[in-house]
Amino acid sequence: MAAQGPITGTDFVSVPTADLERAVAFYGETLGLHRSVYLPERSYAEFETGNLTLSVIDPQKMGIASEHEPSRAWISLHVEDMASARSELERRGVSFEGDVFDTGVCWMSFFKDPDGNALMLHHRYAPRARER
């Protein structure tokens, strides 16, 4: 059995941007995510993915970074139909990095937001391996 601690979940992931308005258009219009918060005067907006909030922030304007640094850790965005989702996003201007990658248990399609943050579409088609 896994160790028990005080952490009970993940509330949000921060996504840095150097242009909040452009990022809001990308996550809301291009990706089609529901925007739940938009406070440009506080330099952030939030988007819902179904099980995790993406908190898009301008760390420079918030005074917590001296320059923009994109996140290199992929945020995996679940899709039910990889081909359809990828095709739709390509029509909306998303450029994918290579073909769909097949791991043997899931499909992944890698791309970046306008700030260079790493994102991927993800669809698991085989059962997840479980710890014994």
Helices and strands as residue ranges (DSSP letters): E 12-16, H 20-25, I 26-30, E 34-39, G 40-42, E 44-48, E 53-57, E 75-78, H 82-91, E 101-102, E 106-112, E 118-124
